[in-house]
Amino acid sequence: MNKRQQVFNGIVLWLGLAFLGLMLQHFYSVLQYIFFLRVPIIVGLLLLFLPTISVNPGLSAMLKNLFVLRANNQLILVIGGAVLAGLSTIQVFDIILYNSHLRFDVPQQQVIPVFLQYLIAIILSLPIAIKATQLSKKEIQEADRCWEGWGIIFGIIAGALLLITNYFNKHFFEHNQFLIQALLKIISFLPERIQRGYVDANGDLSYGIAAITVFSLFLLIVYGLGYFILKPRQKKGRFEAPALFYITLILSVIVVWIGGISYFVDVSRIPTLLLFLAISSVSYAIFQVDHFYKIYSKNNWLKPTKEKWIDVISQRLKNQQTEDKTLVVVCASGGGIQASGWTAKVLTGLQQELGSKFTKAIGWISSVSGGSVGTMFYLDRFGEQGYPEENQLKQIFKSATEDSLDATGWGFAYPDLLRFIGLPFVLPKEKEKDTTTEQDRGTAIEIDWKGEMKNPDATLGSWSKKIDQGIIPIPIFNATLVEDGRRFLVSPMTFSPHKDCKSIDFNTLYPEYDIDVTTAARLSATFPYVSPVCRPSQDTRWNYHIGDGGYFDNFGIGTTIDLLNQLLESEQSSQIKKVVLIQINAFPDDENPQKEKGAPGWQMEVIGSLLALLNVRSDTQNEGNTLNIELLTDKYKCGYKHDEPEKVQQFLKDKSCQKGIEIMHIPIKFPRGKINPPLSWQLTQEQKEAIQNAWEDWKISNFDIISQLKKIFPE
């Protein structure tokens, strides 16, 4: 486009905007009503378009599985919850619409007839109900082994009962003189100008105020019951409300709560959002609101020394009868429940292919985020013989792929929502092992995981004893210290501090404390906003907040490189002649693009820097990890050490020096084209099957690698 054309288009654009501004003046009253009704309008649009947004290709990995329900009772709750959200929205809309002429001196509008209100409530609920039904049909048939039509029928009945109950409550309490007089008495304490819209010109209660008060109490009762009835518990097979139900419940509460606040403060021209954020931030400061993870004073757990982990590896290698030992180390990448399932499937699949000798040769597992969750369930099922029994392998995969999004939904809807709106003091604290902890979505997901564990009370201390006995390899759950960005190694072992102070372990930072294994995995898997960054529940010298390990290294390679360097430089490594480095990647490599149109300039101006930061992270880490593995392989291939300059020079000269330790790098990546892996903490049955089928395909396409490993670990 030439300069003259740009100038002409600019003039036309600005003339058009000026004309639009003039035209909008004729619709001033409409614009005013849109402003006063903004809260119910926004919530109504969310109800209508959330299903469409969730299946959008750009967001489906995060949101689509919200609409996949596992049982008819979950479908009933979602349909009922959607109707409740629609009913809340239209009632707030109707009351503000009619009473705005009294409160804001705008032209009067007519009341929406009750029948039409209920019809609109149903229309608002339909998109969520329909999309949930469509996406859950196969899931309900396979998991619940039942016709999904029963869920639809009883869901419609539940929605109808809500509408009928609301109808009779509305008509009964609108004429209840005790309630009316009580409300008038409360309103009389307000300044006369502020009373307008709550009382009419005759001094009577305004339209709908009594009805919305009763509805709010009804909503509060439903919300309160949900806290106790649906609270996550450490129990297998218990009923769980779906995360989508909690979303409809949150929308119901928000439209009544925030809609009521906006109606109250708009007359004073106080920005609702600013007031709400002020209330929230002040309550955080006054009540010292934060998120915590449970730490306990250690019970007879003597923390291992910095050299102990090397001795443990040497002890573990004694299982091999040959003089030349082979060490297996595993790196498990992050990526939500997809990573958890793939990690569990690969580790159990390798044991099935190679036998227990392979499993007993694993020295440590360096895991991140979802890979840490899969690692936790894998090690939880190890028997006294040093590997999980054959009959436990399916259960490991099942536990690693069980839905955790529902527990997170409860945490969002209750403890975290109440904190955010300025009511943290109403939350009871949980007491466990002589310490009290605040509830949140992080503790909720831990409870959910414990329900799937064989040893739910396992701690780093109890696992330390198993490591000493050679029962399990060393787990290293990689996390990140938020305040200074260091790699945080949560493990039963103590490691030597990183030379450049880039990493530190739990035992070094908190020598007097122990934590649950589920807490260790949760700290590593602090996926943004699904689980909150948190600090220790007891005041210590180091009150760091912990974030996801993927911020530093999403593949667990950095920790393994450091430890291999330490181990192979030590005297105890003399018998190690081969290292098998298994790198488990939960996602396939991106395909090389054939063409790139380029996103719009406005979009790039607004979010371009953020997109670059997100997209470059994995590629940069992968590139650095590959280089480090190559350098490590070359270094020990000739068997030289850091203090043997002659061998170093010879190696650099012609790479023909005597062979030393062979490092065999085996990347096991999720195959491309199987499914679009989700980033949430919920898998469909189809996605679970895809993970299992992907492993079978990987074995076939990598038959030569399996054959090499079988030679190393003969039956």
N, C-alpha and C positions, 0 to 999 in steps of 0.2 A: 504494500500500500504506500503510495507516494505522499509527500508532505501536504499537498493541496487537498487530497482526499481525506487525510486525517483531520485537517482543520475543518473541512465541511462536515464530516461526521461528528466532530466535537460540538460544533454549533447546533446541529440538529439534536444531539443528545441533550444538551443543556436547555434548549427551547422545550423539548418534550418533558423534561423534568419540571420546568417552571409551569407548564400547562397542567401537568398532573397535580402539582401542589395547589394550583388555583381550583381545580375540579374537586379536590378533596375537601375544600372549605365548604362545599355544598353538602357534604356528608359528615359535618362536624359532630353531630349528635351520635351518629353511628360509630365514629372513631372513639368517642368518649365511652360508649358502652363496651366496645371491644377492649378498651383499657381496663374498665372496672371488672370485666368478665374474663380477664386474661388467664386467671388460674384454672377455672373449669374448662376454658377453651383449650389450653395447653394439655391438660390431662385428657380431655376428650380426644384430641388429635393423637396423643400417645396410644390410647386404647384402639383407635382406628388403624393407625399406621405402624405400630410396633411389630405386628406379624410380617408386614412387607419389608420393613427395615431389617428384620432378623434373618430373612432368607436372602438378602442382598449378597451377591458374591463377595463383596468387600468385608462384610461383617458376619457372614454365616458361620465361619469357624468359631467365633466367639459366642453368638447368640442363638443360632438355629436350634441347638439341642435343648434350649429352654422349653421348646414346644413339644419335645418328645417325652411322653409320659409312659410309665411302666405298668400301670394298673388302672382298672376302672375307677377305683376309689380316688385316685389322683385326678382323673378326668372330671369326676363329680365336683371335687374341690375347685378345680380351675374354672369350670363353667359357673359354679356358684360365686366364686371370687370375682369373675368378670362382670357378672350381673350386679354384684355389690358395688364394684367400682363405677359401673355405668350409672347406677341409681344415685350414688353419692355425688357424681359429677352433675347430673341433671337437676338434682334438688338444690345444690349450691347455686347453679346457674339461674334457676327459676327465682330464688329468693333475692339474689342480687339484682336481677333484671327488673323485678317488680318494685323493689324498695329503693332503687337508686334515685328516683325522682324526689323522694323525701330526704335522702341523705346527701345527695350531690347536686340537687337543683337542676336536673336534666329532664327532658320530656318524659312523661309517664308511659310505660309499656304495659301490655296486658299480661295477666297470669297465664302460664302454660297449663292447659287442662291436664288433670291427673292422668287420664288415659294416654294422652300424648306423651307425658313425662315417662310413663312406663314403657311405651313403645320406643322412645328414644334410648332409654336405658338398655333395652334389649338389643337395639341396633348397635349401640356402642360396644356391647359385649360380644357380638357375633364374630368379628374378625379373629379375636383371640380363641374363642370356642371352636370355630371352624378350622383354623390352622392347627390347633392342638389336636383336634380329632383326626385331621388328615395325616399329620406326621406321626401320630401315635398308634394308628390302626395296626400296623404290622407288629410294633413293639408289644402292644397289649395282648395280641393273639399269641405271640411266642413266649413272653415272660409271664403273663397272667393266665394264659391258656383259657381265655374266655372271650366271648363276643363283645366287641367294644360298644355295641348298641346299648348294653345295659348301663354303661357309664354315661352315655348321651341321655338316655331316658331319665335316670335318676339325677343327672346334672340339671336337666330342664325342670324336674320336680323341685330340686333345691332352689333354683333361681325363682321359680313361681312362688314357693313358700316365703322367700325373702320379700317379694313384691306384695304378697297378700298381708304378711305381718306388718310391713311398712304402711300399707293402706289403712289397716284398722288402728294401728298406733297413732297415725297422723290424725284421723278423725276423732279418736277418743281424747287425745291430749290437747288438740286445738281448742276444745271447749272445757278443759279441766280447769276450774277456777283456782284450785290450790296452786297448780303449776303456774298459771298466768300471773297470779298475785305475787308469787315468789320471784318470778322473773322481773316483774315490774319493780319490786322492792330492790332487787340487785341493780337494775338499770338506773334507779333514782339516785344512786350515789355518783353517777357520772355527771359531768357538766352538761347543761341543757343542750348546747350545740352538738355534743357527742351523742346525745340520746336520740337525735333524729335518725330515722331509719330503723330504729329498734322499737320506737313508739310512734304512732301516727299523730295527725293534727288534733285528734280528740283525746289523746293521752292513753289510748288503748295499745295493746301489744300489736306490733306490725305483723303483716302477713308472713306466715311461715316460720317465725322466730321460735314459737313453741314446738313446732314439728321438727325443726332442724336440731333443737336442743335434745329432744327425745331420741332422734335418729343418732345424734352424736354419742349419747349414752349407750344406745344399742351397739353402735360400732365399737365403742370402748370395751364393752363386755365381750364381744366377739374377739377383739384384738387381745384382751387379757386372757381369755380362755386358750387362745392359740399359743400364748407364751408357755403355759404349763402343760397343755396336752401334746403339743408338737415339739417340745424341747428335745434336742438330741440326747440320746441315751446310749450307754455302752451295752448294746444288746443286738444280737444278730436277728435278722428277719423282722424287725419292728417296722411298723407303718411310718412312712416319712411323707410329709406334705411336699409337693414339688416346688421348686424354686419359682416357677411361674405363678403359683398361688400367692407366694409372698410378695411378688411384684404387684399383683392386683390389690393385695391388702395394703401395701405401702401407698399405692396411688389413691386408694379410698381414704386413708388417713391424711395424706398430703392435701387432697382437694378440700377436705373439710377444715383441716387445721390452718393451712396457708390461705385458703379462700376466706376463712373467717378473719384472719389477721389483716388481709388486704382490705376487706370491707370495713374493718375498724379504723385502720390508719390512713386510708386514702383520703378521707375527709380532711385530715391534717397535712396532706401532701408529704407524708413521710414515706420514702421508698421502702416497700415491703422487703425486698431482697436485702437491702442494707440493714434494716432492722433485724431481720432474721439472722444474718451473719454476725451482727453485733451481739445478739443474745447468745448465739452458739459459741463464739470466741470467748465472751466474758465467762460463760459457764465452764468452758474448758480451763480457763485460768483460775477461777474461784475454787472449783472442785478438783483441780489438778488432774484433769482427765488425760489419760494416756492408754496405750495398749501394752500389755505385759505378757511375758511367757513365764511359766512356772519353773522356778529353781528351788531345790531343796538342800538343806544342810546335809552333807554326805553322811551316810550311815555305814561306818566301818569300811569305807572304800579308800584304800591307799592308792592315791593317784600314781600312775606309772611314771617312771623317769623318762627323760628325753631319749635315752638309748634303748628303752624297753621295746619299742616297736620293732627295731631291727632284730633283737633277740627273738621276738615272737615270730617274725618271718623265718628266721633260721630254724626255729623249733617246728614250724609248720612244714618246712621242706623236708624234714626228717621222715615224713610219711613216704617219700619216694625212696625206693630201695637202691636205685642207681647212684653211682658216685657223682655224676654230672647232673645237677638239678635244673629243673625248668620252673620258673616262676611265672604265674599268670597274674596280671593286673588288669582291672576293668575300669573303664571310664564310661559313665552313663550320663547322657545329656539331659537337659531340661526340655520342657514342652508340655506341661499340664498332664492330664490323665493319659494322653496319647503316649507320652514318654514313660509314664508309670507302667502302662500295659506292655509296651514294646520292650522295656528293660526286663520285666518279669518273664516275658515270653522268650527272649533271647537267652537269658541265663538258665531257665529251666530246659529250654530246647537244647542247649549245648550239653547239659548234663545227660539228657536222654540220648544224644548222639555219641558222646565221648565217655560217658560213665562217671563214676564217682571220683576217679583219679584226677580228672580235670578239675572238678569242683574243689577237691582238697588241695590243689596246687594254687588256688587263688590266694594271693597275699593280701590284697586290699581292693576295695571298690571305692573309687572316687566319683561321687555322684552329685548331681545338681538338680534342684527343683523337682520336677515330676520324676526324674530318674531316681532321686532320693527316696521317693515314696515307693516306687517299685522295688528298690533295694531293701527298704525296711521290711516289706512283706516277704521278700525272698529269704532274708536272714532269719526272720521270725520263725520260719518253719524248719530250721536246721535241727536235726536230731543229735543225740550224743555222739554218733559215729562220725560227725563232721560234714554232713551233707543232708539235704532234705530227702526223705523217702519218696519212692516213686508215686505212692498214693497221695502225696501232698502237692505235687507239681501243678495239678489242675486247680487246686484250691488257692495256690499262690497267685496264679493268673486271675482267678475270679476275684480275689480280694483286691488285687492291684487295679482292677478295672471297675470296681463298684462305684456307683455314683456318690460324689461328695458335694455336689452343687446344692442339694437340698439342705444340708446342714449349714452351708454358707448362706443360703437364703434366709434361714431362721436367724442367723447372726446379724444379717443386714436389717431384717424387719424388726428385730427387738432390741438387743443391747446396743448395737451401733446406731440405729435410728434414734433411740431415746437419748443417747449421748449427744448426737448431732443437733437435736432440737432443743437442747438445754435442760434435759431431765435425767442426768446421770445418777442422781441420788436415789431414784426409785429402783435401781437395779440391785438385787441381792448379790453378795459375793459367794463364790464357790470355795469350799474348804476341802483340801486334799493334802494328805501327808504333812499335817501340821503347818500348812501355809494357805493363805487366802489369796485368791486370784480373781481379777475382774473377768467377767464373761465378755466374749466378742466372737466374731465370725472365725477367728483363728482357733480359739479354744473349742468352738463348736465342731470344726472340721477334725480336730484331734480326737474328740469323743467319737466321732463317726468312724475314724480309722481304727480306734481301739476295739470297736465292735466287730471288726474283721480280723483282728489279730488272735493268734493262738496264745500268746503271752502278753496280754494288754498292759500289764504293769511293768514291763521291761524298762530299765533305765540304762544310761551309759555305764553305770557302775556294774549292773548285773551282766551286761554284755562284755565288760572288761574281763570278768571272771571266765566267761566262755572263750574269749580270745586267748587267755592264758592257758586254758585247757586244750586249745587247738580245735575247738568245736566250730567256730565261725572265723572267717577272714576279718580283717580290720575294715570297718565301715568309716568312710569320711564324707560327711554331709557338708558340701561347700555352700557357704553363705557369704554375705557382704556386710561389713560394718558401715552403716549409713554415714556416720559422722566424719569418717576419714577415708572411706573407700577401700580399706584393706580386705583381703580375702580372709574369711573367718572359717576355720576348720572345726566343725563340731564332730568330735570323735571320742571314743573311750580312751584312745592313746594320746600321749603327749609327744609333740614333735619339736625339733629344734627350731627356733625362730628363723624366719627367712632372713637371708643376709642383708637384704635391702629393706627390711621391715615391711614387706609387702603382704605378709600373712601372719596370723597368730591363731592358736588353737584354743578351744574352750577350757581345757584343763590349765593352761598357762594363765588365761585371763581370770578364771574363776576357780581357783584351786580348792576352795572350801565347799563347793556345791556340786550337785548332781541334777540331771534333768531326765525326763521321760524320753524314750526313743521316738515316740510320736512327736514330741516337741522338737527334737533334733531335726526330724524330717520336715516338720512344718517351717522351721526357720530357714531351711534351705529352699523350701518351696513357697516363699512369700511372694506368690504371683501378684503383680500389681492390682490392688483393690479387691482381689478375691480373698486374700489374707493380709492383714495389716502389718506394717513394720512395727516392731514391738521391742521393749527392753525388759530386763530382768524384773521379776515380781518383788524382789527384795533389794533394798538400797545397797549398792556396792560401790567400790571405788571406781568401777568402770561401768557406767550406765549407758552403754552403747545401744542404739536401736539396730535391729538386724533386718537386712533386706535379702531378697532373692540372690542365690549364688550366680545366677545368669548375668547379673550386672557386671561381674568381673570376668567370668569365664563360663559360658553356658555349656561347656563340654567336659569339664573336670580334668582336662589335660594338664593345665598348669600345675596343679597339685601333684599329679603323677610324675611329671618331669622332675620337679624338685625332689620328690622322695626317691626316685630311681637314681638320681645323681648322688644323693646321700648314701643310699644302700650300696650301690655298685662301687663307691669309693671306699667303703668300709672293709675291714679285714674279714668280716663274716661272709662276704660275698664270694669268697674264693671258689665255692662249689657251684655257684650259679653260672651255667654255660648258655642258657637261653632264657629270654624273657618274651612271653607272649602278651602283647598289649592289645586287649580287646577294646575297641572304641564303639560304643553303642550310640548311634544317632537316631533320634525318634522321627526325624523328618527327612525326606529325600532332598538331594541337591536341587536347587532351582535350575530349570532349563534355561539354556542360553537364548535370550530373546532374538527373534528374527527381525523385529521391527518395533519401534517405539515412537508413538505419535507425540508424546509429551503432554503433560497435564496443563490445564489452563493457567495462565500467568497469575491470576488473582489467587487461585488455590495454592500455587507455589509460594506466593508472597506471604500467605497466611501460615501454611503448615509445611512449607518446603524444607525448612531447617530441621523440623521434628522428624519428617519422613526420612531425610538423609541420615539422621542419628540412629533411627530404628533399623533402617535397611543395611547400614554399613556395619552394624555391631557384629552380626553373625559371620559375615564374610571376612571381616578383619580378624576376628578370633580364629576362624578356621584357617586362614592363611598363616597366622602366627603359630598356631598349633602344629600345622603340617611342617613348617620350617623347623620348629623345635624338635619334633620327633625325628626328622631327617638328621639334624645335627647330633642328637643323642645316639642314633643308630650308628652314624659314622664314628663317633667318639669311642664307643665300646666295641665296635667291630674288630678293632685292632688291639683291644685290651689295654690301652694306655691309661694312666691316671694323670691327674692335674699336676703332679710333681715329677713327671717323667718327660722332660723337654725333648730328649733325643727321639723317643718314639713319636712324640707329637710332630716334630720336624719331618721325620721319615714318612709319617702318614700324610702330612700336608704336601710332601714332595711327589709321591707317586701312588699313595693309597695301596701299597703292596705289602704292608707289614703283617706280622703273624696274626692270624684270626684269634679273637678273644671271645667276647660275649655277643651272641647274636640277638638282636631285638627284632622280633617278628610283629609288625604292625598290621592288625586286622580290623579295618573299619566295617561295622555291620550297620548299614543305613537302611531305613525303612524304604522299600522299593517305590519308585515313582509310578503314579497312575493307579494305585489301588483304591484310595479314597482321598478325599480332602480332609486331612487330619484336623480334628477340632482342637481349639486352644482352651476350651472350658474344662471343668472337672466332671464331665458327664459324657459317657459313650453310649451309643445305641447298640443293639444286638448286632446290627449289620457292621458297625465299625469294629466291634470286638471280634467278629468273625474275620474281618478284613486283616486285622493284626495277626491272627493265627494263620490265615492263608498266606500272608506276606512272608512269614517265617518259612513256611514250606517252600515258597518260591525262591527265597534267598538261598536255602540249602541246595536246591537244584541248580541254580545259576552259579553257585560258588562251591560246586562239588569238589574241586581241586583243593580248596582251603580246608574243607572238612576232612579230606583224605590225608592232608599233611598233619592236621591235628591228631588224627587217629594214630598216625605213626609215632607221634610224640607221646600220646597217652594210650598205649595199647591196652586192650581189655585183659 
